[in-house]
Amino acid sequence: MQASATPASSTNSQTSKNILLGVTGGIAAYKSAYLVRRLKDAGFAVRVVMTAGAQAFVTPLTFQALSGEPVHTSLLDPEAEAGMGHIELARWADLVLVAPTSANAIARMTAGAADDLLTTVILATPAPVFVSPAMNQQMWQNRITQRNLQTLRDYGFHVITPDSGSQACGDVGEGRMPEPEELVKIVQYYFQGKTSTVVSTTYETLAGKHVVITAGPTREALDPVRYVSNHSSGKMGFALAEACRDAGARVTLLAGPVSLPTPAGVERINIVSARDLLAMSNKIVDAGCDVFIATAAVADYRAETIADQKIKKQGDSLTLTLVKNPDVVATIAQHAKRPFMVGFAAETQRMEEYARGKLDTKQLDMIACNDVSRGDIGFASDDNAMTVFFSDRFGLEKVILDKANKHVIAARLVECLVQAGA
């Protein structure tokens, strides 16, 4: 029986699904008590596993009173059947949600630790595992934490993007555990088949929208064997496809030559050259779409003439004549059925000047710019950092997205889309 999209405050029983809530050490543990209540209100059966660190913030008795079930804290429980409580819990759960998930817990999960009840259950369960990181903003941004989270994603864990704002330590930034109502929505949407291994809290903000995303490089042939291209990996565009899908959109991904797997629930159309991309973009926009996001690194020039046969060595130099390719995003922006237009600018200098220039000359609604001269972000990297600029008519200030995993950046870009009314 699937969970419905009825608000979490509903007391109507919706589901027989079993949620095992793992609580790790952190001040956000107080939110987990309210989360139990909201999950129960939504019709889920809830059992709680607490780490030793979690018990320093909230007592097991609190969770027992709210869940109506004994709280589990010990790996080898003498009262469990055959003393194997971790196996019983692992089999019982239809979904494991760890909220909050501390940086320490993330590191231990990444290493495959099984030295307490929670980590052992996670290794033993066939159920999907969702982690909701909650920590100081600097700990969240630390490359070790981000690498560990990417490893968990690679293992199939569902990583919930944390919120940004004031933190208990006095800092301001990303790392806040989302509100319990948002976490309940994520659980509900999972059972409706709407959630992937990367989760943001922007669900349904793009519901009913058709989003077209271009991603990866283009290849401009010189002869049957050689071509002109660039270093784009397509990772940013593919992460955006997942984020837009998770926000409720229907997503069409126009992908250049990359080896990335197609995100579940996303329609993928492969293209090769800039002219291929423009032709397919025109066709789709003519049929109707709401948002067009141009992350593809389109080659500015192509060979004037493509040789029929492989070009052979002839002396110490070779002269090629290149001609300008069509500007895909500027062309689509002039369309009669103009969608909300989002451009990307990969720059090596004077980022803001060039980004704002492209925003105006190409008549875009929004542009995201990154500094590809940095070796730690951009092409081929799993991380990115961007500054987002909006058309003057929106009256919005630029948004700075600090360095983070591209999936995190993608979730934040969806928030920018929604802020601009896309």
C-alpha positions as a Python dict, from the first residue, in 0.01 Angstrom:
ca = {
    (1, 'M'): (0, 0, 0),
    (2, 'Q'): (152, 333, -103),
    (3, 'A'): (169, 644, 107),
    (4, 'S'): (-48, 922, -25),
    (5, 'A'): (43, 1288, -55),
    (6, 'T'): (-195, 1386, 224),
    (7, 'P'): (-30, 1649, 447),
    (8, 'A'): (169, 1511, 736),
    (9, 'S'): (-65, 1676, 985),
    (10, 'S'): (-345, 1444, 879),
    (11, 'T'): (-443, 1189, 1140),
    (12, 'N'): (-594, 962, 877),
    (13, 'S'): (-397, 635, 855),
    (14, 'Q'): (-241, 621, 509),
    (15, 'T'): (1, 333, 505),
    (16, 'S'): (124, 19, 670),
    (17, 'K'): (487, 104, 592),
    (18, 'N'): (743, 66, 869),
    (19, 'I'): (989, 351, 927),
    (20, 'L'): (1300, 287, 1135),
    (21, 'L'): (1424, 624, 1257),
    (22, 'G'): (1792, 644, 1347),
    (23, 'V'): (1892, 936, 1571),
    (24, 'T'): (2259, 1032, 1602),
    (25, 'G'): (2432, 1286, 1824),
    (26, 'G'): (2356, 1650, 1750),
    (27, 'I'): (2143, 1938, 1870),
    (28, 'A'): (1898, 1869, 1587),
    (29, 'A'): (1798, 1551, 1773),
    (30, 'Y'): (1526, 1756, 1941),
    (31, 'K'): (1356, 1787, 1599),
    (32, 'S'): (1352, 1409, 1569),
    (33, 'A'): (1106, 1381, 1855),
    (34, 'Y'): (861, 1598, 1660),
    (35, 'L'): (946, 1397, 1347),
    (36, 'V'): (825, 1078, 1515),
    (37, 'R'): (494, 1246, 1589),
    (38, 'R'): (455, 1370, 1231),
    (39, 'L'): (541, 1028, 1084),
    (40, 'K'): (283, 866, 1310),
    (41, 'D'): (24, 1127, 1210),
    (42, 'A'): (95, 1040, 845),
    (43, 'G'): (9, 676, 917),
    (44, 'F'): (354, 520, 938),
    (45, 'A'): (464, 269, 1199),
    (46, 'V'): (777, 405, 1366),
    (47, 'R'): (1053, 249, 1571),
    (48, 'V'): (1358, 440, 1694),
    (49, 'V'): (1726, 348, 1721),
    (50, 'M'): (1945, 592, 1917),
    (51, 'T'): (2322, 617, 1928),
    (52, 'A'): (2505, 694, 2250),
    (53, 'G'): (2560, 1051, 2127),
    (54, 'A'): (2191, 1100, 2060),
    (55, 'Q'): (2105, 999, 2417),
    (56, 'A'): (2317, 1289, 2543),
    (57, 'F'): (2069, 1529, 2380),
    (58, 'V'): (1729, 1353, 2414),
    (59, 'T'): (1629, 1068, 2641),
    (60, 'P'): (1504, 735, 2500),
    (61, 'L'): (1190, 777, 2714),
    (62, 'T'): (1085, 1074, 2501),
    (63, 'F'): (1091, 868, 2183),
    (64, 'Q'): (924, 572, 2352),
    (65, 'A'): (634, 792, 2461),
    (66, 'L'): (593, 942, 2112),
    (67, 'S'): (634, 623, 1910),
    (68, 'G'): (453, 387, 2144),
    (69, 'E'): (739, 140, 2091),
    (70, 'P'): (1049, 47, 2294),
    (71, 'V'): (1353, 249, 2189),
    (72, 'H'): (1655, 46, 2076),
    (73, 'T'): (2002, 146, 2191),
    (74, 'S'): (2200, -176, 2233),
    (75, 'L'): (2363, -384, 1961),
    (76, 'L'): (2323, -712, 2146),
    (77, 'D'): (1983, -691, 2313),
    (78, 'P'): (1929, -983, 2553),
    (79, 'E'): (1552, -928, 2534),
    (80, 'A'): (1543, -961, 2154),
    (81, 'E'): (1477, -1295, 1989),
    (82, 'A'): (1805, -1494, 2011),
    (83, 'G'): (1974, -1168, 2110),
    (84, 'M'): (1976, -1061, 1743),
    (85, 'G'): (1773, -742, 1763),
    (86, 'H'): (1965, -577, 1483),
    (87, 'I'): (1853, -844, 1236),
    (88, 'E'): (1492, -818, 1352),
    (89, 'L'): (1493, -440, 1304),
    (90, 'A'): (1670, -468, 968),
    (91, 'R'): (1399, -702, 842),
    (92, 'W'): (1114, -501, 993),
    (93, 'A'): (1200, -171, 824),
    (94, 'D'): (1050, -69, 489),
    (95, 'L'): (1267, 245, 504),
    (96, 'V'): (1547, 361, 732),
    (97, 'L'): (1568, 735, 798),
    (98, 'V'): (1867, 868, 991),
    (99, 'A'): (1781, 1218, 1113),
    (100, 'P'): (1988, 1391, 1222),
    (101, 'T'): (2296, 1230, 1069),
    (102, 'S'): (2616, 1367, 1220),
    (103, 'A'): (2944, 1401, 1029),
    (104, 'N'): (3082, 1123, 1245),
    (105, 'A'): (2793, 890, 1161),
    (106, 'I'): (2838, 965, 790),
    (107, 'A'): (3207, 877, 811),
    (108, 'R'): (3134, 552, 992),
    (109, 'M'): (2865, 450, 743),
    (110, 'T'): (3105, 524, 459),
    (111, 'A'): (3363, 294, 615),
    (112, 'G'): (3106, 16, 662),
    (113, 'A'): (3133, 25, 1040),
    (114, 'A'): (2915, -212, 1242),
    (115, 'D'): (3018, -119, 1594),
    (116, 'D'): (2683, -3, 1726),
    (117, 'L'): (2318, -91, 1668),
    (118, 'L'): (2244, 174, 1406),
    (119, 'T'): (2539, 105, 1177),
    (120, 'T'): (2483, -268, 1205),
    (121, 'V'): (2116, -235, 1108),
    (122, 'I'): (2215, -22, 810),
    (123, 'L'): (2449, -294, 687),
    (124, 'A'): (2193, -567, 751),
    (125, 'T'): (1880, -410, 603),
    (126, 'P'): (1754, -453, 245),
    (127, 'A'): (1545, -136, 293),
    (128, 'P'): (1640, 200, 139),
    (129, 'V'): (1842, 422, 370),
    (130, 'F'): (1787, 799, 384),
    (131, 'V'): (2036, 1020, 566),
    (132, 'S'): (1960, 1377, 671),
    (133, 'P'): (2294, 1544, 748),
    (134, 'A'): (2295, 1805, 1026),
    (135, 'M'): (2614, 1974, 1137),
    (136, 'N'): (2811, 2299, 1152),
    (137, 'Q'): (2830, 2471, 815),
    (138, 'Q'): (3208, 2437, 796),
    (139, 'M'): (3189, 2065, 874),
    (140, 'W'): (2928, 2031, 600),
    (141, 'Q'): (3150, 2205, 346),
    (142, 'N'): (3462, 2009, 442),
    (143, 'R'): (3592, 1808, 147),
    (144, 'I'): (3611, 1493, 359),
    (145, 'T'): (3241, 1516, 447),
    (146, 'Q'): (3146, 1583, 86),
    (147, 'R'): (3359, 1293, -34),
    (148, 'N'): (3195, 1065, 223),
    (149, 'L'): (2849, 1176, 112),
    (150, 'Q'): (2935, 1107, -250),
    (151, 'T'): (3049, 759, -149),
    (152, 'L'): (2716, 700, 24),
    (153, 'R'): (2534, 815, -291),
    (154, 'D'): (2745, 576, -495),
    (155, 'Y'): (2638, 298, -258),
    (156, 'G'): (2273, 387, -319),
    (157, 'F'): (2198, 588, -5),
    (158, 'H'): (1948, 872, -34),
    (159, 'V'): (2114, 1195, 83),
    (160, 'I'): (1877, 1473, 187),
    (161, 'T'): (2012, 1821, 119),
    (162, 'P'): (2031, 2020, 444),
    (163, 'D'): (1874, 2361, 485),
    (164, 'S'): (2067, 2686, 517),
    (165, 'G'): (2028, 2941, 797),
    (166, 'S'): (2128, 3025, 1153),
    (167, 'Q'): (2287, 2741, 1348),
    (168, 'A'): (2301, 2664, 1718),
    (169, 'C'): (2675, 2742, 1724),
    (170, 'G'): (2608, 3095, 1596),
    (171, 'D'): (2727, 3031, 1240),
    (172, 'V'): (2509, 3090, 935),
    (173, 'G'): (2513, 2852, 638),
    (174, 'E'): (2417, 2509, 513),
    (175, 'G'): (2392, 2221, 755),
    (176, 'R'): (2053, 2257, 925),
    (177, 'M'): (1832, 1950, 935),
    (178, 'P'): (1512, 2018, 736),
    (179, 'E'): (1192, 2063, 929),
    (180, 'P'): (1008, 1740, 1021),
    (181, 'E'): (720, 1818, 782),
    (182, 'E'): (966, 1828, 490),
    (183, 'L'): (1121, 1496, 592),
    (184, 'V'): (778, 1336, 610),
    (185, 'K'): (708, 1457, 256),
    (186, 'I'): (1031, 1300, 136),
    (187, 'V'): (932, 966, 290),
    (188, 'Q'): (585, 989, 138),
    (189, 'Y'): (723, 1076, -205),
    (190, 'Y'): (964, 785, -191),
    (191, 'F'): (677, 539, -164),
    (192, 'Q'): (517, 715, -460),
    (193, 'G'): (830, 653, -666),
    (194, 'K'): (940, 1017, -685),
    (195, 'T'): (1271, 1007, -499),
    (196, 'S'): (1625, 920, -614),
    (197, 'T'): (1959, 879, -437),
    (198, 'V'): (1989, 1256, -412),
    (199, 'V'): (1705, 1436, -240),
    (200, 'S'): (1631, 1804, -200),
    (201, 'T'): (1350, 1961, -3),
    (202, 'T'): (1206, 2140, -307),
    (203, 'Y'): (941, 1878, -379),
    (204, 'E'): (648, 1978, -599),
    (205, 'T'): (783, 2332, -650),
    (206, 'L'): (808, 2253, -1023),
    (207, 'A'): (503, 2026, -1033),
    (208, 'G'): (335, 2026, -1373),
    (209, 'K'): (633, 2196, -1541),
    (210, 'H'): (823, 2058, -1840),
    (211, 'V'): (1193, 2133, -1796),
    (212, 'V'): (1443, 2087, -2079),
    (213, 'I'): (1810, 2062, -1982),
    (214, 'T'): (2111, 2051, -2213),
    (215, 'A'): (2422, 1884, -2073),
    (216, 'G'): (2773, 1777, -2161),
    (217, 'P'): (2995, 1881, -2453),
    (218, 'T'): (2929, 1889, -2823),
    (219, 'R'): (3164, 1728, -3074),
    (220, 'E'): (3236, 1900, -3403),
    (221, 'A'): (3378, 1655, -3657),
    (222, 'L'): (3696, 1728, -3854),
    (223, 'D'): (3703, 1395, -4036),
    (224, 'P'): (3562, 1044, -3968),
    (225, 'V'): (3801, 1002, -3672),
    (226, 'R'): (3877, 1343, -3520),
    (227, 'Y'): (3669, 1617, -3368),
    (228, 'V'): (3684, 1944, -3175),
    (229, 'S'): (3531, 1932, -2825),
    (230, 'N'): (3588, 2040, -2462),
    (231, 'H'): (3627, 1897, -2112),
    (232, 'S'): (3262, 1909, -2002),
    (233, 'S'): (3162, 1593, -1815),
    (234, 'G'): (2787, 1661, -1807),
    (235, 'K'): (2777, 1608, -1429),
    (236, 'M'): (2619, 1946, -1352),
    (237, 'G'): (2342, 1903, -1609),
    (238, 'F'): (2264, 1549, -1496),
    (239, 'A'): (2252, 1659, -1132),
    (240, 'L'): (2009, 1934, -1234),
    (241, 'A'): (1794, 1681, -1418),
    (242, 'E'): (1759, 1483, -1095),
    (243, 'A'): (1691, 1794, -887),
    (244, 'C'): (1421, 1919, -1126),
    (245, 'R'): (1261, 1576, -1141),
    (246, 'D'): (1256, 1558, -762),
    (247, 'A'): (1091, 1900, -760),
    (248, 'G'): (802, 1746, -954),
    (249, 'A'): (894, 1848, -1309),
    (250, 'R'): (883, 1639, -1625),
    (251, 'V'): (1242, 1650, -1744),
    (252, 'T'): (1388, 1610, -2092),
    (253, 'L'): (1767, 1584, -2094),
    (254, 'L'): (1952, 1664, -2418),
    (255, 'A'): (2287, 1499, -2355),
    (256, 'G'): (2610, 1537, -2547),
    (257, 'P'): (2864, 1253, -2564),
    (258, 'V'): (2907, 1156, -2198),
    (259, 'S'): (2917, 820, -2019),
    (260, 'L'): (2682, 910, -1733),
    (261, 'P'): (2380, 687, -1667),
    (262, 'T'): (2037, 831, -1739),
    (263, 'P'): (1865, 948, -1418),
    (264, 'A'): (1555, 745, -1336),
    (265, 'G'): (1236, 907, -1456),
    (266, 'V'): (1415, 1143, -1696),
    (267, 'E'): (1375, 1134, -2073),
    (268, 'R'): (1718, 1139, -2236),
    (269, 'I'): (1789, 1234, -2597),
    (270, 'N'): (2149, 1202, -2714),
    (271, 'I'): (2298, 1463, -2943),
    (272, 'V'): (2649, 1511, -3087),
    (273, 'S'): (2705, 1848, -3253),
    (274, 'A'): (2587, 2202, -3182),
    (275, 'R'): (2359, 2189, -3485),
    (276, 'D'): (2211, 1860, -3360),
    (277, 'L'): (2145, 2024, -3024),
    (278, 'L'): (1980, 2329, -3180),
    (279, 'A'): (1758, 2122, -3408),
    (280, 'M'): (1635, 1904, -3119),
    (281, 'S'): (1593, 2205, -2889),
    (282, 'N'): (1381, 2384, -3150),
    (283, 'K'): (1163, 2077, -3195),
    (284, 'I'): (1099, 2033, -2823),
    (285, 'V'): (1039, 2403, -2754),
    (286, 'D'): (800, 2421, -3049),
    (287, 'A'): (603, 2138, -2888),
    (288, 'G'): (601, 2331, -2561),
    (289, 'C'): (814, 2348, -2248),
    (290, 'D'): (819, 2574, -1943),
    (291, 'V'): (1187, 2599, -1852),
    (292, 'F'): (1499, 2566, -2069),
    (293, 'I'): (1828, 2520, -1879),
    (294, 'A'): (2137, 2537, -2098),
    (295, 'T'): (2424, 2373, -1908),
    (296, 'A'): (2581, 2216, -2219),
    (297, 'A'): (2927, 2336, -2316),
    (298, 'V'): (2852, 2401, -2681),
    (299, 'A'): (3151, 2438, -2915),
    (300, 'D'): (3164, 2796, -3047),
    (301, 'Y'): (3313, 2688, -3379),
    (302, 'R'): (3306, 2390, -3617),
    (303, 'A'): (3508, 2292, -3922),
    (304, 'E'): (3398, 2469, -4237),
    (305, 'T'): (3445, 2143, -4427),
    (306, 'I'): (3441, 1791, -4281),
    (307, 'A'): (3685, 1564, -4462),
    (308, 'D'): (3535, 1246, -4607),
    (309, 'Q'): (3844, 1047, -4520),
    (310, 'K'): (4089, 1060, -4232),
    (311, 'I'): (4320, 1359, -4268),
    (312, 'K'): (4676, 1230, -4316),
    (313, 'K'): (4996, 1388, -4189),
    (314, 'Q'): (5120, 1647, -4435),
    (315, 'G'): (5421, 1844, -4316),
    (316, 'D'): (5479, 2017, -3983),
    (317, 'S'): (5155, 2216, -3969),
    (318, 'L'): (4789, 2186, -4058),
    (319, 'T'): (4555, 2472, -4121),
    (320, 'L'): (4187, 2431, -4039),
    (321, 'T'): (3916, 2679, -4126),
    (322, 'L'): (3653, 2708, -3854),
    (323, 'V'): (3314, 2876, -3882),
    (324, 'K'): (3088, 2997, -3604),
    (325, 'N'): (2828, 2762, -3462),
    (326, 'P'): (2473, 2879, -3392),
    (327, 'D'): (2417, 3014, -3041),
    (328, 'V'): (2169, 2761, -2905),
    (329, 'V'): (2050, 2942, -2592),
    (330, 'A'): (2022, 3282, -2764),
    (331, 'T'): (1823, 3126, -3048),
    (332, 'I'): (1581, 2951, -2812),
    (333, 'A'): (1538, 3277, -2616),
    (334, 'Q'): (1398, 3437, -2934),
    (335, 'H'): (1140, 3163, -2977),
    (336, 'A'): (775, 3246, -3026),
    (337, 'K'): (694, 2997, -2745),
    (338, 'R'): (968, 3129, -2520),
    (339, 'P'): (1024, 2926, -2201),
    (340, 'F'): (1190, 3056, -1885),
    (341, 'M'): (1554, 3073, -1998),
    (342, 'V'): (1850, 2975, -1782),
    (343, 'G'): (2205, 3003, -1911),
    (344, 'F'): (2539, 2889, -1773),
    (345, 'A'): (2870, 3070, -1808),
    (346, 'A'): (3202, 2896, -1753),
    (347, 'E'): (3458, 3175, -1722),
    (348, 'T'): (3824, 3209, -1631),
    (349, 'Q'): (3825, 3583, -1553),
    (350, 'R'): (3594, 3883, -1492),
    (351, 'M'): (3310, 3643, -1411),
    (352, 'E'): (3042, 3888, -1308),
    (353, 'E'): (3104, 4122, -1602),
    (354, 'Y'): (3086, 3843, -1858),
    (355, 'A'): (2791, 3670, -1691),
    (356, 'R'): (2582, 3986, -1676),
    (357, 'G'): (2677, 4060, -2037),
    (358, 'K'): (2548, 3719, -2149),
    (359, 'L'): (2236, 3760, -1937),
    (360, 'D'): (2150, 4080, -2126),
    (361, 'T'): (2268, 4004, -2481),
    (362, 'K'): (2112, 3657, -2492),
    (363, 'Q'): (1794, 3788, -2321),
    (364, 'L'): (1800, 3528, -2046),
    (365, 'D'): (1599, 3520, -1724),
    (366, 'M'): (1876, 3372, -1510),
    (367, 'I'): (2240, 3276, -1549),
    (368, 'A'): (2471, 3068, -1330),
    (369, 'C'): (2842, 3141, -1359),
    (370, 'N'): (3143, 2946, -1234),
    (371, 'D'): (3518, 2999, -1245),
    (372, 'V'): (3662, 2708, -1443),
    (373, 'S'): (4017, 2833, -1386),
    (374, 'R'): (3988, 2682, -1037),
    (375, 'G'): (4122, 2329, -1022),
    (376, 'D'): (3887, 2218, -745),
    (377, 'I'): (3553, 2279, -919),
    (378, 'G'): (3390, 2274, -1262),
    (379, 'F'): (3480, 2042, -1548),
    (380, 'A'): (3514, 1673, -1445),
    (381, 'S'): (3493, 1764, -1074),
    (382, 'D'): (3216, 1641, -844),
    (383, 'D'): (3206, 1987, -685),
    (384, 'N'): (3108, 2328, -808),
    (385, 'A'): (3064, 2684, -685),
    (386, 'M'): (2845, 2937, -864),
    (387, 'T'): (2710, 3286, -861),
    (388, 'V'): (2355, 3324, -992),
    (389, 'F'): (2236, 3645, -1158),
    (390, 'F'): (1877, 3733, -1250),
    (391, 'S'): (1719, 3956, -1509),
    (392, 'D'): (1665, 4307, -1371),
    (393, 'R'): (1288, 4274, -1406),
    (394, 'F'): (1278, 4025, -1116),
    (395, 'G'): (1435, 4270, -872),
    (396, 'L'): (1641, 3991, -716),
    (397, 'E'): (1991, 4013, -574),
    (398, 'K'): (2261, 3778, -700),
    (399, 'V'): (2291, 3449, -512),
    (400, 'I'): (2632, 3307, -422),
    (401, 'L'): (2646, 2928, -401),
    (402, 'D'): (2959, 2829, -211),
    (403, 'K'): (3159, 2524, -310),
    (404, 'A'): (2962, 2204, -264),
    (405, 'N'): (2885, 1878, -437),
    (406, 'K'): (2713, 1935, -772),
    (407, 'H'): (2400, 1762, -644),
    (408, 'V'): (2380, 2017, -362),
    (409, 'I'): (2440, 2302, -608),
    (410, 'A'): (2165, 2159, -831),
    (411, 'A'): (1913, 2163, -545),
    (412, 'R'): (2004, 2524, -470),
    (413, 'L'): (1965, 2620, -836),
    (414, 'V'): (1613, 2477, -831),
    (415, 'E'): (1542, 2703, -535),
    (416, 'C'): (1669, 2998, -741),
    (417, 'L'): (1437, 2896, -1026),
    (418, 'V'): (1142, 2891, -791),
    (419, 'Q'): (1244, 3224, -637),
    (420, 'A'): (1237, 3381, -986),
    (421, 'G'): (894, 3234, -1053),
    (422, 'A'): (996, 2982, -1321),
}
